[in-house]
Amino acid sequence: MKKLLLLNVLCCLSVLGMAQQKGEWRARIRATAVIPEAGADITTIGGSADISSTVIPELDFTYFLFDRVSANLILGTTRHKVTATGTALGDVDLGKVWLLPPTLTFLYHQPLGKGILPYAGAGVNYTIFYGKKTGPAIADISYKNNFGFATQFGVDIAITKKWFINVDAKKIWLKTENTVTTVPEVAGGATVYADTKINPWLLSAGIGFKF
């Protein structure tokens, strides 16, 4: 009986160990809600910032460096409306801007059972701002590209040998520096500077496959 019990335990451990292997690739496509937790310190006119939430498609690729450790590259792009709030000029529409935030994380995967593979980790993000469109009171605005720290956790749930469902959450600590110049009709074409926190949550669900 003891030998049979030991054999069953070893079989279970073997199944868990085979949940993923060094050299394995995984790819995922997800719907992602991007929810900024924004704020800003604005010179001269004071106030803060509000950045709209959005939903985007997101693609990621995972490569297992070891049986339970992987490198994960996340790709997607988002467009947000930006508003300066509570300033001496009231709420000011700063326009819209696209963000391209490739993110590289390193994840630890801990099997909980056959086909259930949660993970958690951290990494780095680099955000590129492009395609800006200024608001009606703004003559020009700039955004400084910047690095940010990222954390990530989620779970893959197998539905076949190759395909799985994925639920994922990421938090990115991201700041940018802004220079904003108004049109001449607003505050005489004043120029103000801002340190803006974006700090988005990215909440995702989707499907993936391994190869």
C-alpha positions in Angstrom: 0.0 0.0 0.0 2.8 2.4 0.9 4.6 1.6 -2.4 1.3 2.3 -4.3 0.8 5.6 -2.5 4.4 6.6 -3.2 3.9 5.7 -6.9 0.8 7.8 -7.1 2.6 10.8 -5.5 5.5 10.5 -7.9 3.0 10.3 -10.9 1.3 13.4 -9.7 4.6 15.3 -9.3 5.5 14.1 -12.8 2.3 15.5 -14.3 2.8 18.8 -12.5 6.5 19.0 -13.6 5.4 18.5 -17.3 3.1 21.4 -17.2 5.8 23.4 -18.9 9.4 22.8 -20.0 12.5 24.8 -20.7 12.5 25.9 -24.4 8.7 26.0 -24.6 6.9 29.0 -26.3 3.5 30.3 -25.5 1.5 33.0 -27.3 -1.6 34.8 -26.1 -4.1 37.2 -27.6 -6.2 39.1 -25.1 -8.8 41.9 -24.7 -7.2 44.3 -22.2 -8.7 47.2 -20.2 -6.2 49.9 -19.7 -7.1 51.9 -16.6 -4.7 54.8 -15.7 -4.4 56.0 -12.1 -3.4 59.5 -13.3 -2.2 62.6 -11.5 0.1 65.6 -12.3 2.0 68.5 -10.8 1.5 71.4 -13.1 3.5 74.7 -12.9 1.9 78.2 -12.8 -1.7 77.2 -13.3 -1.8 74.3 -10.8 -4.2 71.4 -11.1 -3.8 67.7 -11.9 -4.5 65.4 -14.8 -7.1 62.9 -15.9 -6.4 60.2 -18.5 -9.2 58.2 -20.1 -9.5 54.4 -19.8 -9.7 52.2 -23.0 -9.9 48.6 -24.1 -7.4 47.3 -26.6 -6.2 44.0 -28.2 -3.0 42.8 -26.6 -0.4 40.2 -27.8 2.2 38.5 -25.8 4.9 35.9 -26.2 6.4 33.7 -23.4 9.6 31.7 -23.6 10.6 29.3 -20.8 14.2 29.9 -19.8 13.8 27.1 -17.2 11.0 24.7 -16.4 9.2 27.3 -14.2 10.9 30.6 -15.2 10.0 32.5 -18.3 10.6 35.8 -20.2 7.4 37.5 -21.3 7.1 40.2 -24.0 3.8 42.2 -24.1 2.8 44.2 -27.1 0.0 46.6 -27.7 -0.8 50.3 -28.3 -3.4 52.5 -26.7 -5.0 55.9 -27.4 -6.1 58.2 -24.5 -7.8 61.5 -24.0 -5.8 63.7 -21.6 -7.4 66.5 -19.5 -5.8 69.0 -17.1 -8.2 69.2 -14.2 -8.7 71.9 -11.5 -6.3 74.4 -13.0 -6.6 78.2 -12.7 -8.1 78.0 -16.2 -10.6 75.3 -15.2 -10.5 71.9 -16.8 -8.5 72.0 -20.1 -8.8 69.5 -22.9 -5.1 68.7 -23.8 -6.1 66.4 -26.6 -5.4 62.8 -27.4 -2.2 60.8 -27.6 -1.1 57.2 -28.6 1.1 55.2 -26.3 3.3 52.3 -27.4 4.4 50.5 -24.2 6.4 47.3 -25.0 6.9 45.5 -21.6 9.4 42.7 -20.7 8.7 40.7 -17.6 10.3 37.7 -16.0 7.7 35.3 -14.5 7.7 32.3 -12.1 5.1 29.7 -12.9 3.8 27.4 -10.1 1.5 24.5 -11.2 -1.5 23.9 -9.0 -2.8 20.9 -10.8 -3.0 19.4 -14.2 -3.7 22.2 -16.7 -3.7 25.1 -14.1 -0.6 27.2 -14.3 -0.5 30.5 -12.3 2.4 32.9 -12.6 3.8 36.1 -11.1 6.7 38.3 -11.8 8.1 41.8 -12.6 10.0 43.6 -15.3 10.5 46.8 -17.2 8.3 48.9 -19.5 9.4 51.6 -22.1 6.6 53.8 -23.3 6.8 55.8 -26.6 4.3 58.6 -27.1 3.2 59.3 -30.7 0.3 60.5 -32.8 -0.6 63.4 -30.5 -3.7 65.5 -31.3 -4.0 68.8 -29.4 -7.1 70.1 -27.8 -8.8 73.3 -29.0 -7.0 75.6 -26.5 -3.6 74.0 -27.0 -1.0 75.1 -29.6 1.5 72.4 -28.7 2.2 69.6 -26.2 5.1 67.3 -25.8 5.4 64.0 -24.0 8.8 62.5 -22.9 9.3 58.8 -23.6 10.2 57.0 -20.4 10.9 53.7 -18.6 8.7 52.3 -15.9 8.6 49.4 -13.5 6.0 46.6 -14.2 4.5 43.8 -12.2 2.4 41.0 -13.6 0.4 38.0 -12.4 -2.2 35.7 -13.9 -3.1 32.1 -14.8 -3.2 29.8 -17.8 -6.0 27.2 -17.8 -5.7 24.4 -20.3 -8.6 23.5 -22.6 -6.6 21.1 -24.8 -3.0 20.0 -25.0 -2.1 23.1 -27.0 -4.8 25.7 -26.2 -5.5 27.5 -23.0 -7.6 30.3 -21.5 -5.6 33.2 -19.9 -6.5 35.8 -17.3 -3.9 38.4 -16.5 -3.2 41.6 -14.6 -0.4 44.1 -14.9 0.5 47.3 -13.1 2.9 49.7 -14.6 4.5 52.6 -12.7 5.0 55.2 -15.5 5.7 58.9 -15.5 6.2 61.5 -18.3 7.3 65.1 -18.5 5.1 67.5 -20.5 5.5 70.9 -22.0 2.2 72.6 -22.9 1.7 75.8 -24.8 -1.8 77.4 -25.1 -3.1 79.2 -28.1 -2.6 83.0 -28.0 -6.3 83.5 -27.1 -5.9 81.5 -23.9 -3.6 83.0 -21.3 -1.7 84.8 -24.0 0.0 81.6 -25.3 1.4 80.6 -21.9 3.8 77.7 -21.6 3.5 75.4 -18.5 5.3 72.3 -17.5 4.0 69.2 -15.8 5.2 65.9 -14.3 2.4 63.5 -15.1 1.8 60.1 -13.5 0.0 57.6 -15.7 0.4 54.4 -13.6 -2.1 52.2 -15.5 -3.6 48.8 -14.5 -4.0 46.4 -17.5 -6.7 43.8 -16.8 -6.9 41.1 -19.5 -8.6 37.9 -20.6 -8.0 35.9 -23.7 -6.8 32.7 -25.3 -3.4 31.2 -26.0 -1.5 28.3 -27.4 1.9 26.7 -26.7 4.4 25.4 -29.2 
